[in-house]
Every structure is written in structure tokens, then in C-alpha cells.
Amino acid sequence: MKESNITEYIKNVLGNLPEDWIKLTTHRLDIYNEELAKTEFLHQFESMYANQNSERSDLKKLPTAYDYIRLGHPLSSVLEWGIAKSNNIKPESVISFSSRTMPVLAVLRKNLFDKKNTRIAYTDKLPDCYDFQALKQVYGYQFELVQVENKKDFTEFDGSTIFISSDEKLFDLDLNSNTDFMVSLHSELGSVLVVNGEKNEEYVSDIQHVRRRETVAMTPADCFELLQDLTGSSINNHLADDNKSNKSKVKELVKDITATSSKVLLGSCGLSIQYAIMMGLIEEAIEQHPGKNVKIIVPPNCYGGTNDQARRVAACLENVEILDLPVDGNNDMVQSTDKVLDQVAQENAVPYIIAEIPTNPRVEVPDLDPLREVLSKPRNTDSGEIAIDPVFILDQTFCPNVQFCGENGILSSIRTISYVSGSKFPSGGRCTAGYCVANKKAEALMGNIEKHLILCDNEATALQVEILSEQLPSMNQRIKDAYKNAREFVNFIETTLPEAKINFVSEELAEQDFTPSVFSLDLPTKGKTAEEREAYKRELNHKLIDMMITRIPNESKYCVSYGQLKGCYWTIPATSTQGTTKEDDKDYIARVSASPDLDLELHKQVFADFVEKIK
């Protein structure tokens, strides 16, 4: 009876689904409490269930489950809640993934640190993406692999048992006490992980962090389809009808935009692509430079996901180390790169550099000619051998129109891999998919990167590819139009509040096609001590954002997005995109991103009113 009630209620919810639950990739931070991610949403959703209330207007009012659908979203929360509620387990013990392998990797990662044995059991043949040899040789994971007739065929084990299956009845699970983690595979949709028993609850936060940094939650459209299937609703298939054709179209569009001829890889998000790059290059180092250490060189205050993921990769492998690359503010990227590459050369190690151009959130572009010279400069080890040349891994999400990797691109003489978060300009904020390409000098690296994208089952979904095929043709024009709005807004702010410090590209850089539509705003402050001045500035940031989203609710949002099709998004990097960055490296400033379609005059007027209030 209980399962029937839950099924019927979810059916009603699906019938009254708010449009944003499927279409948005980012949600409003002003109705989001990160410490209560998912739980606050589910607490109020549970109250609606108790009252059998599935009204669309009330569903719309629910607080944000997660600020970004890569981490989870309303529909993934409903899916996980429904499975948990039907089986009398806690909702946090059910975690959905777009990937069919990453839940297994998440458990293996924690057991690596806990020095705990792992047994992986399965019944039917596993998908080809399961490359157990690479998991041992490249990722450093250790485990025992067994094939069984069913999940009751194995006994107690000194460690964790992961059971992988593709025929589970998720609303009526039969969990074996000898199974610590059950992974239910769904061919085109991803997987659902169930953490079994109180003794394994400590795994939940670590598994969720893998979903946050190395992959994505099951996407809204795919959660919707799985929920329809579980509740016996009529299937409304959101998968693209012609994925092969769309994928070919997207790859050709990316080649044209980037002026490259290498493989084009499409991932479920920017960090999925970055993770494949990281692990693919580590395998490259194992093959080409056996026994040598790998140095991942990364700016300490770059986008939090990039920073955190790189450090998480290094933490798993004894021969991989992180070196900081200071790039913003008083630090010069060229000088920092020269210094750190000299250090790596002396140690005869393998250098992989990750950098954002322009930087986030300070929107700085280094002097590119000297950077190219520094990256291509011959170096020698302490013993006089020729040092290994670096691979430059470029996050150009803020300027995907710049052809860094083209035959005549500024970085054509250095092994360069470029990647972009597709949730920004490529999709106009409509999906999270990302892509990467290589220049001619780095083309040979793409095979291993593709291998690990497939191993992690982190390729873009069919719907994501379909959205990219629709949005990429207009991307460069949208970038130009959004830049014009951002430049006009910056000019207005400089005139209206000259005491503010604005980080934005110069007009000279814009003439070289560096036309981001995001800028950061360091508001003027006051106070007798440094602490007072910092506190006043932080309060002012919130006052400005609150005023904007209150006065212009249809366009201004408190979100972490960028490259959206309409409106103006505001965030404070230190409390959003730099969430896991070291405190001393965080930026407590306002980051503003303009779109090609917004009421700029109204935004100017509200900003002018804000200035009047603080004078």
C-alpha cells in the first residue's frame, strides 16, 4: 500500500512538473542553503506528500535542492526520495549518476584512503565501459572481481561488497546484508547507487563529492524518464531521435569554431572532460615516461571545481603532485609559469599545466606572446638531460570563440588541449555538456583522453548533444552581443561609481577577440580596520545583488551561471564557484555576467539607485 501511495503521488508530481525542473542548469542562490542541500528541499517535499499536494504552484515554491544540476536537482532528489521511501531507507543513501561506472569508482576511491578491501560482484555481462585493468594500473584502485548467479550467492567479506545489476526493481529492493553498495545500471540513463546499512553511511558524503567533481547526477530529462518508467507512466522519451547525426554536426561545429582538426570529445560537463584529460594524461605519462613523477600545475584560486578535482586526483596517486601557479592580482602568469616549469625540469618530472584564459573571476588575460615563449622554452634537468615539455591544458570557457589551438593560433607551438564548459555559451545555459579539442602538437594525446572519458561513462547524453547542435551555430554571435552589453554596463558603472574597481578585459584585448561578457566588481568600502572594511564590502555585495534580483526578478538572478540566453546573473565567487578553494585565495567580490538579451537601461537605473543609497 505504501509503495502504491508513493507511486501514485510521484505520478501526480510528474503530471504537474514545473518547467524549470527539466530546463534549468542553475538555480537561484537566494533561495538556496548549501549546508541544507537536498535536505531542505526534501523536508518541504515530504510535507507536500503528507498532504497529497502536488500542485504545480507549490512545487515551484520549493527551495533550491542544489545550486547546479551537476550536483543534483529537484528531479534527482525526487527520484532518490521515491526509491528510499519505498524501501524504508534514508534518502541520502540513494545517489543517482549519469554515469554507470562512477558510483563504483567513488567507493573504490574511499576504500583506497581507508585501506579497505573491495569486492565487486556482478551477474550479467557488464557494459564495455568497465575497464578493470585501467582502474588498477592508472587509478591505483585495488579490488576483487567475482561473477555470481544472483546477489545472494556470495557470503561475508572482509571489506566492502559492491553488487552491480541491471534488473533491480528500485521501488521494491531486496537488499542482501552482505551487499554494502548496490549499483543499478540503466542502459541510456545512467545508474542508481544504494548505500546499504548504517555501517556504510560514512561513505555518503564522499560519494556525493565524486558526483560533484568528477561526473554529474543523472540529468533532469533522464530522471524524468526513469521516474515515468518506475511509476508506470506513459514514457515521454527525451532522448534525441538522431544522436549519431547530432553528434557529427556538433563535432564539425566545434572544429569550425576552434579551427582544429583533432578528435572532438563531448562530455557530460566541463569537469567530466577535465577528469578525462587528467586521467588520460596520467596514463600517457605512465606509458611514455615510466617511473617519472607527474606535476599538475594549477592556479590556487581558479574555479573551485578545477582546483579541487586536480588535488583529488593527486591525492590518489603517489607519483602525482600539485604545484601552485599564482596568476591573478599582483602575480604574473608568465613569470609564475617560467618559475614553476624550471622547478619541474630540475626534478625531471612530467609537467601538466591547467590554466583559465581569461581567469575566473578576475577576467585577466596574460601577455600571450611571452607566455608562448615561456611554455616552449627548452629546459634541462639537473643532470643536463632535455626536460619533458609541458602540456598546456586550457580552460577557455569564458572565451570559447578564441582559436588558441588553430594552426595559426597563439599556442600552436605548444602541446595544448583546450576545453570548454558547455553549460555556458555553447548551450546558452540549457545543458551541462562540455567539449575538448587539441592542437596538432597534442593530437596524439586525445586517444588516452577518450579512453578515460568512456571508462568513466562521462560522455554527453543524447539530449545534451541535441541541445548543443541547436545552440552552437549562434554561439559566436551571442558572445559578441553579450560582450557589447557587458562593456556598456562596465562603462556606466565606471562613470556612476568611479571608486569601484572593475576587472574586465581592455578594449585592446577585445579587438583580439577576447570578448567575455562577465566582469568582477570590487565595491568601495570604509572602516577603521581591515576587518571592518572587508565586512562592509561583503555586506555591500549582498545589498547590490539583493536589490538587482528584487527589482528585476525576470532578468536578474543570483546564480553561478554564465553565457545564458537572457538576463543578467550575479554571484560572489568566494561563496559559490570557489567553494572548496583555500580561504586566503577566495574572492569576496561580485561577479556579473550579461547576456545578449537583457534590459540594460533598467539594470543601469537600478545600479544608479544603489549608488544613491550607499552615498
C-alpha positions in Angstrom: 0.0 0.0 0.0 2.8 2.4 0.9 4.6 1.8 -2.4 1.3 2.3 -4.2 0.8 5.6 -2.5 4.3 6.8 -3.3 4.0 5.7 -6.9 0.7 7.5 -7.3 2.0 10.7 -5.7 5.1 10.8 -7.9 2.8 10.2 -11.0 0.9 13.3 -10.0 4.1 15.3 -9.5 5.3 14.3 -12.9 2.0 15.5 -14.4 2.4 18.9 -12.7 6.1 19.3 -13.2 7.4 22.9 -13.1 9.1 23.6 -16.4 12.3 24.8 -14.7 12.8 21.3 -13.1 13.8 20.0 -16.5 15.2 23.0 -18.3 17.4 24.9 -15.8 21.0 24.1 -15.2 21.5 26.6 -12.4 19.1 27.7 -9.7 18.8 30.8 -7.6 21.2 31.1 -4.7 18.9 33.5 -2.8 16.6 30.5 -2.1 19.4 28.0 -1.6 21.1 27.0 1.6 24.2 25.0 0.7 24.5 23.4 4.2 21.0 22.0 3.7 21.4 21.0 0.0 18.7 18.4 -0.8 17.5 18.0 2.8 15.7 21.4 2.9 14.0 20.6 -0.5 13.0 17.1 0.6 11.7 18.3 4.0 9.2 20.5 2.3 8.5 18.0 -0.4 7.8 15.4 2.3 5.2 17.8 3.8 3.6 18.1 0.4 3.5 14.3 0.1 1.9 14.0 3.6 -0.8 16.4 2.4 -1.0 14.7 -1.0 -0.4 18.2 -2.5 1.2 18.0 -6.0 0.1 21.5 -7.2 2.5 23.0 -9.7 2.4 26.4 -8.0 3.5 24.8 -4.7 6.2 22.7 -6.4 7.6 25.9 -7.9 7.9 27.4 -4.4 10.2 24.6 -3.1 13.7 25.8 -2.1 16.6 25.0 -4.5 17.7 21.4 -4.0 21.2 22.1 -5.4 22.5 25.3 -6.9 23.7 23.5 -10.1 22.3 20.4 -11.6 25.7 18.8 -12.0 25.5 18.2 -8.2 21.8 17.2 -8.2 18.5 18.9 -8.8 14.8 18.6 -7.9 14.1 15.6 -10.1 17.2 13.6 -9.0 16.1 14.4 -5.4 12.5 13.2 -6.1 13.9 10.0 -7.8 16.2 9.3 -4.8 13.4 10.1 -2.3 10.9 7.8 -4.1 13.4 4.8 -4.0 14.3 5.5 -0.4 10.7 6.0 0.8 9.6 2.8 -0.9 12.4 0.8 0.8 12.4 2.4 4.2 15.9 3.8 3.9 17.3 7.3 4.2 17.1 9.5 1.0 20.7 10.4 1.3 21.6 6.7 0.9 20.3 6.8 -2.7 22.5 8.6 -5.2 21.8 8.8 -8.9 24.5 9.2 -11.6 24.5 9.9 -15.3 27.5 7.5 -15.4 27.3 3.8 -15.0 30.8 3.4 -13.6 31.4 6.4 -11.4 29.5 5.1 -8.4 31.8 2.1 -8.3 34.9 4.4 -8.7 33.5 6.5 -5.8 33.5 3.6 -3.4 36.9 2.4 -4.6 38.3 5.9 -4.0 37.2 6.0 -0.4 38.4 2.5 0.2 41.8 3.4 -1.2 42.2 6.0 1.5 40.7 3.8 4.2 43.0 0.9 3.1 39.9 -1.3 2.9 39.3 -4.3 0.7 36.7 -4.1 -2.0 34.8 -6.9 -3.7 32.9 -6.1 -7.0 30.2 -8.7 -7.8 28.0 -8.8 -10.8 25.6 -11.1 -12.6 25.3 -10.4 -16.3 28.0 -9.1 -18.6 29.0 -5.6 -17.7 29.0 -2.7 -20.1 32.2 -2.2 -22.2 33.0 1.0 -20.2 34.1 -1.1 -17.3 37.9 -1.3 -17.8 39.1 -3.0 -14.6 42.7 -3.2 -15.8 42.9 0.6 -16.2 41.3 1.1 -12.8 44.1 -0.8 -11.2 47.0 0.4 -13.3 46.1 4.1 -13.8 43.8 4.9 -10.9 45.6 2.8 -8.4 42.4 1.1 -7.1 42.6 -2.5 -5.8 39.6 -4.9 -5.7 38.5 -8.5 -6.2 36.1 -9.2 -9.1 33.5 -12.0 -9.0 30.6 -13.1 -11.2 27.6 -14.6 -9.4 24.2 -16.0 -10.4 22.4 -13.6 -8.1 23.2 -11.3 -5.2 22.5 -14.0 -2.6 25.3 -16.1 -3.9 28.2 -14.6 -2.0 29.0 -14.7 1.7 30.6 -12.3 4.1 33.7 -10.5 3.1 36.4 -8.6 5.0 35.7 -5.2 3.4 33.1 -3.6 1.1 31.0 -5.6 -1.4 29.6 -3.7 -4.4 26.9 -5.5 -6.3 26.2 -4.4 -9.9 23.0 -5.3 -11.6 20.7 -4.2 -14.4 17.4 -5.8 -13.4 16.7 -4.3 -10.0 13.1 -3.3 -9.0 14.1 0.0 -7.5 10.8 0.6 -5.7 11.0 -2.9 -4.2 14.6 -3.7 -3.4 15.7 -6.9 -1.9 19.0 -5.8 -0.2 21.3 -8.6 0.9 23.0 -8.0 4.2 26.3 -9.0 2.6 25.9 -6.2 0.0 27.3 -2.9 1.1 26.6 -1.0 -2.1 24.1 -1.8 -4.9 24.6 -0.2 -8.3 21.6 -0.5 -10.6 22.5 0.1 -14.2 20.1 1.7 -16.7 21.4 1.5 -20.3 20.9 5.0 -21.6 20.1 6.8 -18.4 23.0 6.1 -16.0 22.8 4.4 -12.6 21.4 4.5 -9.1 23.6 3.7 -6.1 22.1 2.5 -2.9 24.3 2.6 0.2 23.2 -0.3 2.4 23.2 -0.2 6.2 24.2 2.2 8.9 27.8 1.0 8.9 28.2 2.4 5.4 26.6 5.8 6.0 30.0 7.4 6.3 30.5 6.8 2.6 27.6 9.1 1.5 29.4 12.5 1.6 32.5 11.1 -0.2 30.3 9.5 -2.9 28.4 12.7 -3.3 31.6 14.6 -3.7 32.7 12.4 -6.5 29.4 13.2 -8.2 30.1 16.9 -7.6 33.6 16.9 -9.0 34.2 14.0 -11.5 30.9 13.4 -13.1 27.2 14.6 -12.9 24.0 13.5 -11.3 21.5 11.7 -13.6 20.2 14.5 -15.8 16.8 16.1 -15.3 15.4 14.6 -18.5 16.8 11.1 -17.7 15.5 11.2 -14.1 12.1 12.2 -15.6 12.2 9.2 -17.9 13.3 6.8 -15.2 10.6 8.1 -12.9 8.0 7.6 -15.6 9.2 4.0 -16.1 9.2 3.3 -12.3 5.7 4.7 -11.9 4.2 3.0 -15.0 3.5 6.4 -16.6 3.5 6.8 -20.4 7.1 7.3 -21.4 7.9 10.7 -22.8 11.3 10.0 -24.3 13.6 13.0 -24.0 16.5 11.2 -25.8 17.4 12.7 -29.1 16.0 10.8 -32.1 19.1 11.0 -34.1 22.1 11.1 -31.8 24.6 10.0 -34.4 23.7 12.8 -36.7 23.6 15.4 -34.0 27.0 14.2 -32.6 28.6 14.5 -36.1 27.1 18.0 -36.5 28.3 19.2 -33.1 31.8 17.9 -33.7 32.0 19.7 -37.1 30.7 22.9 -35.4 33.4 22.6 -32.7 36.1 22.0 -35.2 35.0 25.1 -37.2 34.8 27.3 -34.0 38.2 26.2 -32.7 39.9 25.9 -36.2 41.2 22.4 -35.2 41.2 19.0 -36.9 41.7 16.8 -33.8 39.2 14.5 -32.3 36.4 16.4 -30.6 35.3 14.8 -27.3 31.9 15.6 -25.8 31.5 15.1 -22.0 28.5 15.3 -19.7 30.0 18.5 -18.2 33.2 20.6 -18.1 34.6 18.7 -15.1 33.8 15.3 -16.8 36.0 16.5 -19.7 38.7 17.7 -17.3 38.7 14.4 -15.4 39.2 12.5 -18.6 42.1 14.9 -19.5 43.7 14.4 -16.1 43.5 10.6 -16.2 44.3 10.3 -19.9 47.5 12.3 -19.4 48.5 10.4 -16.3 48.2 7.2 -18.4 50.3 8.9 -21.1 53.0 9.6 -18.5 52.9 6.0 -17.4 53.4 4.8 -20.9 55.8 7.4 -22.2 57.8 8.3 -19.1 57.7 5.3 -16.8 58.9 5.9 -13.2 58.8 9.7 -13.5 56.7 11.9 -11.3 53.8 13.9 -12.6 53.4 17.6 -11.6 49.9 19.1 -12.1 50.4 22.9 -12.1 47.2 24.7 -11.2 46.3 28.3 -10.1 45.2 28.1 -6.4 42.3 30.5 -6.9 40.9 29.2 -10.2 37.4 27.8 -10.5 36.9 25.7 -7.4 35.9 22.5 -9.4 39.1 22.6 -11.4 41.2 23.3 -8.3 39.6 20.7 -6.2 39.5 17.9 -8.8 43.2 18.3 -9.7 44.1 18.0 -6.0 41.8 15.0 -5.6 43.5 13.2 -8.5 46.9 13.9 -7.0 45.8 12.6 -3.5 45.1 9.2 -5.0 48.4 8.6 -6.7 51.9 8.6 -5.0 53.7 9.9 -8.1 51.4 12.8 -8.8 51.8 16.2 -7.0 50.1 19.6 -7.2 52.2 22.7 -7.7 50.6 26.1 -7.3 50.6 28.6 -10.2 49.8 32.1 -8.9 48.2 34.1 -11.8 45.9 36.8 -10.5 46.3 40.2 -8.9 49.9 41.0 -8.3 51.1 37.7 -9.7 52.1 37.5 -13.4 51.1 34.2 -15.1 54.1 34.4 -17.4 56.7 34.8 -14.6 54.9 32.2 -12.5 54.8 29.7 -15.3 58.5 30.2 -16.1 59.5 29.7 -12.5 57.4 26.6 -11.9 58.5 24.9 -15.2 62.1 25.4 -14.2 61.4 23.7 -10.9 59.7 20.7 -12.7 62.6 20.5 -15.2 65.2 20.3 -12.4 63.2 17.4 -10.9 63.0 15.6 -14.3 59.2 15.3 -13.9 56.3 15.4 -16.3 54.6 18.9 -16.3 50.8 19.4 -16.9 49.6 22.9 -16.6 45.9 23.8 -16.1 45.0 27.5 -16.6 42.0 29.6 -17.4 42.2 32.3 -20.0 40.6 34.7 -19.2 41.0 33.9 -15.5 38.0 33.5 -13.2 36.8 35.7 -11.5 39.3 38.4 -12.2 38.9 38.2 -16.0 42.6 38.6 -16.7 44.4 37.7 -19.9 48.2 37.2 -19.7 50.6 38.6 -22.2 50.3 35.8 -24.7 53.5 36.1 -26.7 55.7 35.9 -23.6 53.5 33.1 -22.3 54.1 31.1 -25.5 57.8 31.7 -25.3 57.9 30.5 -21.7 55.9 27.4 -22.4 58.0 26.5 -25.5 61.4 27.4 -23.9 63.9 24.4 -23.9 64.8 23.4 -20.4 67.3 20.9 -18.9 67.2 18.6 -15.9 69.7 18.8 -13.1 71.7 16.1 -14.9 71.8 18.1 -18.1 69.2 16.0 -20.0 66.5 17.7 -22.1 63.5 18.2 -19.9 60.0 16.9 -20.8 58.0 19.7 -22.5 54.7 20.7 -20.8 51.2 20.0 -21.9 49.1 23.2 -21.5 45.5 22.3 -20.5 43.4 25.4 -21.2 40.0 26.1 -19.8 38.7 28.8 -22.2 35.1 28.7 -21.0 35.0 32.5 -20.8 36.1 32.9 -24.4 35.3 29.8 -26.4 35.4 31.9 -29.6 39.2 32.4 -29.4 41.1 30.0 -31.7 44.0 29.1 -29.4 44.5 25.7 -30.9 44.2 26.6 -34.6 47.1 26.0 -36.9 48.0 29.7 -36.6 46.8 30.0 -33.0 48.9 31.7 -30.4 49.6 28.3 -28.7 50.2 26.3 -31.9 53.8 25.6 -31.0 53.0 24.1 -27.5 51.2 20.9 -26.8 47.8 22.3 -26.0 44.4 20.8 -25.1 41.5 23.2 -24.8 38.2 22.5 -23.1 35.0 24.4 -22.5 32.1 24.0 -20.2 29.1 23.6 -22.5 26.7 24.9 -19.8 27.9 28.4 -20.6 27.9 29.9 -24.1 27.8 26.6 -26.1 24.4 25.6 -24.8 23.2 29.0 -23.6 22.8 27.6 -20.1 20.5 24.8 -21.3 22.7 21.8 -20.5 25.9 21.0 -18.7 27.8 19.2 -21.6 31.4 20.1 -22.3 33.9 19.5 -25.1 37.6 19.4 -25.7 40.0 19.6 -28.7 43.8 19.5 -29.2 46.1 21.4 -31.4 48.3 19.5 -33.9 51.1 19.0 -31.5 48.8 17.4 -28.9 46.6 15.3 -31.2 48.3 12.1 -30.1 47.1 12.6 -26.6 43.4 12.5 -27.4 43.3 8.7 -27.7 44.0 8.2 -24.0 41.7 11.1 -23.0 38.9 9.5 -25.0 39.6 6.1 -23.3 39.1 7.6 -19.9 36.0 9.6 -20.9 34.5 6.3 -22.0 35.8 4.4 -18.9 34.1 6.9 -16.6 31.0 6.7 -18.8 31.1 10.5 -18.8 30.2 11.2 -22.4 27.5 13.7 -23.2 24.0 12.4 -23.3 21.9 12.3 -26.5 19.7 15.2 -25.3 22.8 17.3 -24.4 24.3 16.7 -27.8 20.9 17.7 -29.4 20.9 21.0 -27.4 24.5 21.7 -28.5 23.6 21.1 -32.1 20.8 23.7 -31.8 22.9 26.3 -29.9 26.4 26.2 -31.2 25.7 27.8 -34.6 24.7 31.0 -32.9 27.3 31.0 -30.2 29.9 33.4 -31.6 27.2 36.0 -32.4 25.8 35.7 -28.9 29.2 36.2 -27.5 29.6 39.4 -29.5 26.2 40.7 -28.5 26.6 39.8 -24.8 30.1 41.5 -24.7 28.5 44.7 -26.0 26.1 44.7 -23.1 28.8 43.9 -20.6 31.0 46.7 -22.0 28.2 49.2 -21.8 27.3 48.2 -18.3 31.0 48.4 -17.2 31.3 51.9 -18.8 28.2 53.0 -16.9 29.5 51.7 -13.6 32.8 53.4 -14.1 31.1 56.7 -14.6 28.4 56.2 -11.9 30.7 54.7 -9.2 34.3 55.6 -10.1 35.6 54.4 -6.7 34.7 50.8 -7.6 37.4 48.5 -9.0 36.3 46.6 -12.1 38.0 43.6 -13.5 37.3 43.3 -17.2 39.2 43.0 -20.5 40.6 46.1 -22.1 39.3 47.3 -25.4 42.6 46.4 -26.9 42.1 42.7 -25.9 38.5 42.8 -27.1 39.9 43.7 -30.6 41.8 40.4 -30.4 38.5 38.5 -29.9 38.8 38.3 -26.1 35.2 39.4 -25.6 33.9 37.8 -22.3 30.6 39.1 -21.0 31.5 38.6 -17.4 33.2 41.1 -15.1 34.0 41.3 -11.4 33.2 44.3 -9.3 35.2 45.3 -6.2 32.9 47.8 -4.4 34.3 50.7 -2.5 34.4 50.2 1.3 35.0 52.0 4.5 36.0 51.3 8.1 38.8 51.9 10.6 40.4 48.4 10.4 41.0 45.9 7.6 38.4 43.6 9.1 35.8 46.4 9.3 36.5 47.3 5.6 36.2 43.7 4.5 33.0 43.1 6.4 31.4 46.3 5.0 32.4 45.4 1.4 30.9 41.9 1.8 27.7 43.3 3.1 27.6 45.8 0.2 27.9 42.9 -2.3 24.8 41.3 -0.9 22.9 44.6 -0.8 23.6 45.2 -4.5 22.7 41.6 -5.6 19.5 41.7 -3.4 18.5 45.0 -5.0 19.1 43.7 -8.5 17.2 40.4 -8.2 14.3 42.1 -6.3 13.8 45.0 -8.7 14.4 42.9 -11.9 13.2 39.4 -10.9 12.5 38.4 -14.5 16.1 39.0 -15.6 18.5 39.4 -12.7 19.2 36.2 -10.8 21.6 35.2 -8.0 23.2 32.3 -9.9 26.6 31.0 -10.8 25.8 30.7 -14.5 27.4 32.5 -17.5 26.6 32.5 -21.2 22.9 32.3 -20.6 20.5 33.3 -23.4 18.7 36.0 -21.4 19.1 38.2 -18.4 21.9 39.1 -16.0 23.4 36.7 -13.4 25.2 37.7 -10.2 27.3 35.7 -7.8 30.0 36.0 -5.2 32.8 33.6 -6.2 34.0 33.0 -2.7 30.7 31.6 -1.7 29.8 29.7 -4.9 32.3 28.8 -7.6 35.3 28.9 -5.2 33.5 26.8 -2.5 36.4 24.4 -1.9 39.2 27.0 -2.6 41.5 27.8 0.3 40.1 30.8 2.3 43.1 33.0 1.6 42.7 32.5 -2.1 38.9 33.3 -2.3 37.5 36.4 -4.0 34.8 38.2 -2.0 33.7 40.3 -4.9 30.6 40.5 -7.1 30.8 38.7 -10.4 28.3 39.9 -13.0 27.5 38.1 -16.3 25.5 39.8 -19.0 23.6 38.1 -21.8 22.9 39.2 -25.4 19.2 39.8 -24.3 18.6 42.0 -21.3 17.0 45.3 -20.4 20.3 47.1 -19.9 18.7 50.5 -19.3 16.7 49.1 -16.4 19.9 47.5 -14.9 21.6 50.8 -15.2 18.8 52.6 -13.4 18.8 50.1 -10.5 22.5 50.4 -10.2 22.3 54.1 -10.1 19.7 53.8 -7.4 22.0 51.5 -5.4 24.8 54.1 -5.7 22.5 56.8 -4.3 21.6 54.6 -1.3 25.3 54.0 -0.3 26.5 57.6 -0.7 
